[in-house]
Amino acid sequence: MFRKTVEHGVSYMGPFGAMGPKSKGIITYSWSPYVQKPFYGLFSKSITNMAHRVASSLPFIAPAIILNLGIFYWAETTYAKNQLKDPRDFE
């Protein structure tokens, strides 16, 4: 129905977005956007769920954060100490 043959064996299936003839045996279900409640439970469920997820992953993440902060602090203090000039070099 949509398919037209053009030169060199290339077929034309219609305008952009046309997916050809309708397929049989495919059933799709959808809800009306007026029935859906996209923000249902936003404050009552999402904040508690987020707190639960953070608390459950904190034991795995906290050691890495503490280690990285310790390395950063050590590097900053070592760099600052190395940038000091020795007064004996200017005598």
The first five atom37 places (N, CA, C, CB, O) and aatype in JSON, in Angstrom:
{
  "aatype": [12, 13, 1, 11, 16, 19, 6, 8, 7, 19, 15, 18, 12, 7, 14, 13, 7, 0, 12, 7, 14, 11, 15, 11, 7, 9, 9, 16, 18, 15, 17, 15, 14, 18, 19, 5, 11, 14, 13, 18, 7, 10, 13, 15, 11, 15, 9, 16, 2, 12, 0, 8, 1, 19, 0, 15, 15, 10, 14, 13, 9, 0, 14, 0, 9, 9, 10, 2, 10, 7, 9, 13, 18, 17, 0, 6, 16, 16, 18, 0, 11, 2, 5, 10, 11, 3, 14, 1, 3, 13, 6],
  "atom_mask": [
    [1, 1, 1, 1, 1],
    [1, 1, 1, 1, 1],
    [1, 1, 1, 1, 1],
    [1, 1, 1, 1, 1],
    [1, 1, 1, 1, 1],
    [1, 1, 1, 1, 1],
    [1, 1, 1, 1, 1],
    [1, 1, 1, 1, 1],
    [1, 1, 1, 0, 1],
    [1, 1, 1, 1, 1],
    [1, 1, 1, 1, 1],
    [1, 1, 1, 1, 1],
    [1, 1, 1, 1, 1],
    [1, 1, 1, 0, 1],
    [1, 1, 1, 1, 1],
    [1, 1, 1, 1, 1],
    [1, 1, 1, 0, 1],
    [1, 1, 1, 1, 1],
    [1, 1, 1, 1, 1],
    [1, 1, 1, 0, 1],
    [1, 1, 1, 1, 1],
    [1, 1, 1, 1, 1],
    [1, 1, 1, 1, 1],
    [1, 1, 1, 1, 1],
    [1, 1, 1, 0, 1],
    [1, 1, 1, 1, 1],
    [1, 1, 1, 1, 1],
    [1, 1, 1, 1, 1],
    [1, 1, 1, 1, 1],
    [1, 1, 1, 1, 1],
    [1, 1, 1, 1, 1],
    [1, 1, 1, 1, 1],
    [1, 1, 1, 1, 1],
    [1, 1, 1, 1, 1],
    [1, 1, 1, 1, 1],
    [1, 1, 1, 1, 1],
    [1, 1, 1, 1, 1],
    [1, 1, 1, 1, 1],
    [1, 1, 1, 1, 1],
    [1, 1, 1, 1, 1],
    [1, 1, 1, 0, 1],
    [1, 1, 1, 1, 1],
    [1, 1, 1, 1, 1],
    [1, 1, 1, 1, 1],
    [1, 1, 1, 1, 1],
    [1, 1, 1, 1, 1],
    [1, 1, 1, 1, 1],
    [1, 1, 1, 1, 1],
    [1, 1, 1, 1, 1],
    [1, 1, 1, 1, 1],
    [1, 1, 1, 1, 1],
    [1, 1, 1, 1, 1],
    [1, 1, 1, 1, 1],
    [1, 1, 1, 1, 1],
    [1, 1, 1, 1, 1],
    [1, 1, 1, 1, 1],
    [1, 1, 1, 1, 1],
    [1, 1, 1, 1, 1],
    [1, 1, 1, 1, 1],
    [1, 1, 1, 1, 1],
    [1, 1, 1, 1, 1],
    [1, 1, 1, 1, 1],
    [1, 1, 1, 1, 1],
    [1, 1, 1, 1, 1],
    [1, 1, 1, 1, 1],
    [1, 1, 1, 1, 1],
    [1, 1, 1, 1, 1],
    [1, 1, 1, 1, 1],
    [1, 1, 1, 1, 1],
    [1, 1, 1, 0, 1],
    [1, 1, 1, 1, 1],
    [1, 1, 1, 1, 1],
    [1, 1, 1, 1, 1],
    [1, 1, 1, 1, 1],
    [1, 1, 1, 1, 1],
    [1, 1, 1, 1, 1],
    [1, 1, 1, 1, 1],
    [1, 1, 1, 1, 1],
    [1, 1, 1, 1, 1],
    [1, 1, 1, 1, 1],
    [1, 1, 1, 1, 1],
    [1, 1, 1, 1, 1],
    [1, 1, 1, 1, 1],
    [1, 1, 1, 1, 1],
    [1, 1, 1, 1, 1],
    [1, 1, 1, 1, 1],
    [1, 1, 1, 1, 1],
    [1, 1, 1, 1, 1],
    [1, 1, 1, 1, 1],
    [1, 1, 1, 1, 1],
    [1, 1, 1, 1, 1]
  ],
  "atom_positions": [
    [[0.83, -1.18, 0.0], [0.0, 0.0, 0.0], [0.87, 1.25, 0.0], [-0.94, 0.0, 1.21], [0.69, 2.13, -0.84]],
    [[1.85, 1.35, 0.96], [2.73, 2.51, 1.01], [3.94, 2.35, 0.11], [3.18, 2.75, 2.43], [4.55, 3.34, -0.31]],
    [[4.28, 1.12, -0.19], [5.55, 0.83, -0.86], [5.4, 1.05, -2.37], [6.0, -0.62, -0.57], [4.55, 0.47, -3.04]],
    [[6.26, 1.92, -2.87], [6.31, 2.16, -4.3], [7.73, 1.87, -4.76], [5.88, 3.62, -4.67], [8.69, 2.26, -4.1]],
    [[7.85, 1.18, -5.87], [9.17, 0.85, -6.38], [9.66, 1.97, -7.28], [9.15, -0.49, -7.15], [8.96, 2.44, -8.17]],
    [[10.89, 2.39, -7.01], [11.52, 3.41, -7.84], [12.7, 2.76, -8.55], [11.97, 4.66, -7.0], [12.93, 1.56, -8.38]],
    [[13.43, 3.51, -9.31], [14.51, 2.95, -10.11], [15.59, 2.31, -9.25], [15.13, 4.02, -10.99], [15.79, 2.7, -8.1]],
    [[16.27, 1.35, -9.8], [17.39, 0.62, -9.22], [16.98, -0.22, -8.01], [18.47, 1.58, -8.82], [17.82, -0.49, -7.15]],
    [[15.76, -0.64, -7.91], [15.34, -1.57, -6.88], [15.16, -0.99, -5.5], [0.0, 0.0, 0.0], [14.89, -1.74, -4.56]],
    [[15.3, 0.3, -5.32], [15.12, 0.93, -4.02], [13.63, 1.18, -3.84], [15.95, 2.26, -3.9], [12.96, 1.67, -4.75]],
    [[13.11, 0.84, -2.67], [11.68, 1.02, -2.47], [11.4, 2.26, -1.64], [11.07, -0.22, -1.8], [12.19, 2.63, -0.77]],
    [[10.31, 2.89, -1.92], [9.88, 4.1, -1.22], [8.73, 3.73, -0.32], [9.47, 5.24, -2.22], [7.72, 3.19, -0.79]],
    [[8.86, 4.0, 1.0], [7.83, 3.58, 1.94], [6.93, 4.72, 2.36], [8.46, 2.96, 3.14], [6.15, 4.55, 3.3]],
    [[6.99, 5.84, 1.73], [6.12, 6.95, 2.08], [6.88, 8.06, 2.76], [0.0, 0.0, 0.0], [8.11, 8.03, 2.79]],
    [[6.18, 9.03, 3.29], [6.85, 10.17, 3.92], [7.57, 9.76, 5.2], [5.83, 11.28, 4.22], [7.39, 8.65, 5.7]],
    [[8.39, 10.67, 5.71], [9.17, 10.4, 6.92], [8.24, 10.04, 8.07], [10.05, 11.62, 7.29], [7.27, 10.76, 8.32]],
    [[8.52, 8.97, 8.75], [7.71, 8.55, 9.89], [6.7, 7.48, 9.55], [0.0, 0.0, 0.0], [6.16, 6.83, 10.45]],
    [[6.41, 7.28, 8.29], [5.48, 6.23, 7.9], [6.2, 4.9, 8.01], [4.94, 6.46, 6.45], [7.25, 4.7, 7.39]],
    [[5.65, 4.0, 8.78], [6.32, 2.73, 9.05], [5.78, 1.6, 8.19], [6.19, 2.37, 10.51], [5.95, 0.43, 8.54]],
    [[5.16, 1.91, 7.1], [4.67, 0.86, 6.22], [3.26, 0.45, 6.61], [0.0, 0.0, 0.0], [2.59, 1.14, 7.37]],
    [[2.83, -0.68, 6.08], [1.47, -1.13, 6.38], [1.32, -1.54, 7.84], [1.09, -2.3, 5.47], [2.3, -1.86, 8.51]],
    [[0.11, -1.53, 8.3], [-0.18, -1.9, 9.68], [0.14, -3.37, 9.9], [-1.65, -1.61, 10.03], [-0.16, -4.21, 9.05]],
    [[0.73, -3.68, 11.05], [1.04, -5.06, 11.39], [-0.16, -5.69, 12.08], [2.29, -5.15, 12.28], [-0.87, -5.02, 12.83]],
    [[-0.37, -6.95, 11.83], [-1.47, -7.65, 12.47], [-0.96, -8.4, 13.69], [-2.16, -8.62, 11.49], [0.18, -8.87, 13.69]],
    [[-1.77, -8.52, 14.7], [-1.44, -9.31, 15.87], [-0.61, -8.58, 16.91], [0.0, 0.0, 0.0], [-0.17, -9.21, 17.87]],
    [[-0.39, -7.29, 16.76], [0.36, -6.53, 17.76], [-0.62, -5.7, 18.56], [1.45, -5.63, 17.08], [-1.37, -4.89, 18.01]],
    [[-0.62, -5.92, 19.86], [-1.55, -5.22, 20.73], [-0.75, -4.25, 21.59], [-2.36, -6.22, 21.61], [0.25, -4.64, 22.2]],
    [[-1.16, -3.01, 21.65], [-0.5, -2.02, 22.5], [-1.49, -1.5, 23.51], [0.08, -0.85, 21.66], [-2.68, -1.34, 23.23]],
    [[-0.97, -1.23, 24.7], [-1.79, -0.69, 25.77], [-1.2, 0.64, 26.19], [-1.87, -1.68, 26.98], [0.02, 0.8, 26.19]],
    [[-2.03, 1.58, 26.54], [-1.53, 2.86, 27.03], [-2.58, 3.49, 27.94], [-1.18, 3.82, 25.85], [-3.77, 3.18, 27.88]],
    [[-2.07, 4.37, 28.8], [-2.96, 5.13, 29.67], [-3.11, 6.52, 29.11], [-2.42, 5.17, 31.11], [-2.23, 7.06, 28.45]],
    [[-4.24, 7.08, 29.4], [-4.45, 8.47, 29.03], [-3.58, 9.35, 29.91], [-5.95, 8.85, 29.15], [-3.44, 9.06, 31.1]],
    [[-3.0, 10.43, 29.39], [-2.2, 11.3, 30.24], [-3.02, 11.96, 31.34], [-1.53, 12.35, 29.41], [-2.46, 12.46, 32.31]],
    [[-4.33, 11.97, 31.19], [-5.18, 12.56, 32.22], [-5.41, 11.59, 33.39], [-6.51, 12.98, 31.63], [-5.81, 12.01, 34.47]],
    [[-5.16, 10.31, 33.16], [-5.33, 9.31, 34.2], [-4.05, 9.17, 35.02], [-5.72, 7.95, 33.58], [-4.11, 8.87, 36.21]],
    [[-2.9, 9.38, 34.41], [-1.63, 9.22, 35.1], [-1.45, 10.33, 36.13], [-0.47, 9.22, 34.09], [-1.94, 11.45, 35.97]],
    [[-0.72, 9.99, 37.19], [-0.41, 10.96, 38.23], [1.11, 11.03, 38.34], [-1.08, 10.58, 39.61], [1.69, 10.29, 39.14]],
    [[1.78, 11.88, 37.56], [3.23, 11.85, 37.53], [3.9, 12.27, 38.83], [3.72, 12.72, 36.44], [5.01, 11.82, 39.12]],
    [[3.27, 13.1, 39.62], [3.88, 13.56, 40.87], [3.25, 12.93, 42.1], [3.77, 15.05, 40.96], [3.38, 13.46, 43.2]],
    [[2.57, 11.79, 41.92], [1.95, 11.11, 43.04], [3.03, 10.6, 43.99], [1.06, 9.95, 42.56], [3.92, 9.87, 43.57]],
    [[2.95, 10.96, 45.25], [3.9, 10.5, 46.26], [5.28, 11.12, 46.14], [0.0, 0.0, 0.0], [6.25, 10.54, 46.62]],
    [[5.38, 12.29, 45.52], [6.68, 12.9, 45.3], [7.38, 13.2, 46.62], [6.53, 14.19, 44.49], [8.56, 12.89, 46.78]],
    [[6.67, 13.79, 47.56], [7.31, 14.16, 48.82], [7.2, 13.06, 49.87], [6.69, 15.43, 49.35], [8.08, 12.94, 50.72]],
    [[6.16, 12.27, 49.83], [5.99, 11.26, 50.87], [6.84, 10.01, 50.61], [4.53, 10.87, 50.98], [7.3, 9.37, 51.56]],
    [[7.05, 9.65, 49.36], [7.77, 8.41, 49.07], [9.16, 8.64, 48.51], [6.98, 7.59, 48.11], [10.07, 7.87, 48.82]],
    [[9.34, 9.66, 47.7], [10.63, 9.8, 47.03], [11.74, 10.23, 47.97], [10.51, 10.8, 45.9], [12.87, 9.77, 47.85]],
    [[11.44, 11.1, 48.91], [12.48, 11.58, 49.84], [12.9, 10.45, 50.78], [11.97, 12.8, 50.66], [14.09, 10.29, 51.05]],
    [[11.95, 9.68, 51.27], [12.31, 8.56, 52.14], [13.05, 7.48, 51.36], [11.06, 7.97, 52.81], [13.97, 6.85, 51.9]],
    [[12.67, 7.26, 50.11], [13.37, 6.28, 49.27], [14.8, 6.75, 49.0], [12.61, 6.06, 47.95], [15.73, 5.94, 49.03]],
    [[14.98, 8.04, 48.75], [16.32, 8.55, 48.51], [17.19, 8.43, 49.76], [16.25, 10.01, 48.06], [18.36, 8.06, 49.67]],
    [[16.62, 8.72, 50.93], [17.37, 8.59, 52.18], [17.76, 7.13, 52.41], [16.54, 9.13, 53.37], [18.86, 6.85, 52.88]],
    [[16.87, 6.22, 52.11], [17.17, 4.79, 52.26], [18.3, 4.36, 51.32], [15.91, 3.95, 51.99], [19.19, 3.62, 51.73]],
    [[18.27, 4.82, 50.08], [19.31, 4.46, 49.12], [20.66, 5.03, 49.52], [18.94, 4.94, 47.72], [21.68, 4.36, 49.41]],
    [[20.68, 6.28, 49.99], [21.94, 6.9, 50.41], [22.48, 6.17, 51.64], [21.74, 8.4, 50.72], [23.68, 5.89, 51.71]],
    [[21.62, 5.87, 52.6], [22.07, 5.19, 53.81], [22.56, 3.78, 53.51], [20.94, 5.15, 54.83], [23.48, 3.3, 54.17]],
    [[21.97, 3.12, 52.55], [22.42, 1.75, 52.24], [23.73, 1.73, 51.46], [21.34, 1.02, 51.45], [24.47, 0.75, 51.55]],
    [[24.03, 2.79, 50.71], [25.28, 2.81, 49.94], [26.4, 3.54, 50.66], [25.05, 3.44, 48.6], [27.55, 3.5, 50.21]],
    [[26.1, 4.21, 51.76], [27.12, 4.98, 52.49], [28.27, 4.13, 53.02], [26.47, 5.7, 53.64], [29.41, 4.58, 52.93]],
    [[28.06, 2.93, 53.56], [29.2, 2.13, 54.03], [30.19, 1.76, 52.93], [28.69, 0.87, 54.68], [31.36, 1.51, 53.21]],
    [[29.75, 1.72, 51.69], [30.64, 1.39, 50.6], [31.36, 2.62, 50.06], [29.86, 0.71, 49.49], [32.48, 2.51, 49.56]],
    [[30.74, 3.78, 50.15], [31.29, 5.0, 49.57], [32.15, 5.77, 50.57], [30.18, 5.88, 49.06], [33.14, 6.38, 50.18]],
    [[31.8, 5.74, 51.85], [32.47, 6.55, 52.86], [33.98, 6.27, 52.96], [31.83, 6.32, 54.2], [34.74, 7.23, 53.04]],
    [[34.45, 5.02, 52.97], [35.9, 4.81, 53.04], [36.66, 5.44, 51.88], [36.2, 3.33, 53.09], [37.74, 6.0, 52.09]],
    [[36.13, 5.36, 50.69], [36.8, 5.97, 49.54], [36.84, 7.48, 49.66], [36.09, 5.57, 48.24], [37.85, 8.1, 49.32]],
    [[35.76, 8.07, 50.14], [35.73, 9.53, 50.31], [36.74, 9.95, 51.37], [34.3, 10.0, 50.7], [37.47, 10.92, 51.17]],
    [[36.78, 9.24, 52.49], [37.72, 9.58, 53.56], [39.16, 9.42, 53.08], [37.47, 8.7, 54.8], [40.01, 10.27, 53.36]],
    [[39.45, 8.35, 52.35], [40.79, 8.14, 51.83], [41.19, 9.25, 50.85], [40.88, 6.77, 51.13], [42.3, 9.77, 50.92]],
    [[40.3, 9.61, 49.95], [40.6, 10.67, 48.99], [40.77, 12.02, 49.66], [39.5, 10.76, 47.96], [41.63, 12.8, 49.25]],
    [[39.98, 12.31, 50.68], [40.16, 13.57, 51.41], [41.49, 13.59, 52.14], [39.0, 13.79, 52.4], [42.15, 14.63, 52.2]],
    [[41.9, 12.45, 52.7], [43.2, 12.38, 53.37], [44.34, 12.59, 52.4], [0.0, 0.0, 0.0], [45.29, 13.31, 52.72]],
    [[44.28, 11.98, 51.23], [45.31, 12.17, 50.22], [45.34, 13.63, 49.76], [45.08, 11.24, 49.02], [46.42, 14.19, 49.58]],
    [[44.18, 14.23, 49.57], [44.12, 15.63, 49.15], [44.73, 16.55, 50.21], [42.67, 16.03, 48.88], [45.5, 17.44, 49.88]],
    [[44.37, 16.32, 51.47], [44.92, 17.15, 52.55], [46.44, 17.0, 52.62], [44.28, 16.78, 53.9], [47.15, 17.99, 52.78]],
    [[46.94, 15.75, 52.52], [48.38, 15.52, 52.54], [49.08, 16.23, 51.37], [48.68, 14.0, 52.5], [50.13, 16.84, 51.55]],
    [[48.5, 16.14, 50.18], [49.1, 16.77, 49.0], [49.12, 18.28, 49.13], [48.35, 16.35, 47.73], [50.1, 18.93, 48.77]],
    [[48.04, 18.86, 49.64], [47.99, 20.31, 49.8], [49.02, 20.8, 50.81], [46.59, 20.76, 50.23], [49.7, 21.79, 50.56]],
    [[49.13, 20.12, 51.94], [50.1, 20.56, 52.95], [51.53, 20.35, 52.47], [49.88, 19.81, 54.28], [52.39, 21.19, 52.72]],
    [[51.8, 19.26, 51.77], [53.14, 19.02, 51.24], [53.49, 20.07, 50.19], [53.25, 17.61, 50.63], [54.62, 20.56, 50.16]],
    [[52.55, 20.41, 49.34], [52.8, 21.43, 48.32], [53.07, 22.78, 48.96], [51.61, 21.52, 47.35], [54.0, 23.49, 48.56]],
    [[52.26, 23.15, 49.95], [52.47, 24.44, 50.62], [53.82, 24.46, 51.33], [51.34, 24.71, 51.62], [54.5, 25.49, 51.33]],
    [[54.21, 23.36, 51.94], [55.49, 23.28, 52.63], [56.65, 23.4, 51.64], [55.61, 21.97, 53.43], [57.65, 24.04, 51.94]],
    [[56.53, 22.8, 50.47], [57.58, 22.86, 49.47], [57.68, 24.22, 48.79], [57.34, 21.8, 48.43], [58.72, 24.54, 48.2]],
    [[56.64, 25.01, 48.86], [56.67, 26.33, 48.25], [57.35, 27.37, 49.12], [55.27, 26.78, 47.92], [57.67, 28.46, 48.64]],
    [[57.59, 27.07, 50.4], [58.28, 28.01, 51.28], [59.74, 28.12, 50.85], [58.17, 27.58, 52.77], [60.38, 27.12, 50.5]],
    [[60.25, 29.32, 50.89], [61.63, 29.53, 50.48], [62.52, 29.56, 51.71], [61.77, 30.85, 49.68], [62.14, 30.06, 52.77]],
    [[63.69, 29.01, 51.55], [64.65, 28.97, 52.64], [65.37, 30.33, 52.72], [65.67, 27.81, 52.44], [65.99, 30.75, 51.74]],
    [[65.3, 31.02, 53.87], [65.94, 32.35, 53.96], [67.46, 32.29, 53.8], [65.61, 32.99, 55.3], [68.07, 33.29, 53.44]],
    [[68.06, 31.13, 54.05], [69.53, 31.04, 53.9], [69.97, 31.14, 52.44], [70.04, 29.73, 54.51], [71.13, 31.44, 52.16]],
    [[69.04, 30.87, 51.51], [69.39, 30.97, 50.1], [69.6, 32.41, 49.65], [68.32, 30.33, 49.25], [70.2, 32.65, 48.6]],
    [[69.13, 33.39, 50.43], [69.2, 34.8, 50.04], [70.25, 35.57, 50.81], [67.86, 35.45, 50.23], [70.26, 36.8, 50.73]],
    [[71.11, 34.93, 51.55], [72.12, 35.65, 52.33], [73.34, 35.94, 51.5], [72.51, 34.85, 53.56], [74.29, 36.54, 51.99]]
  ]
}
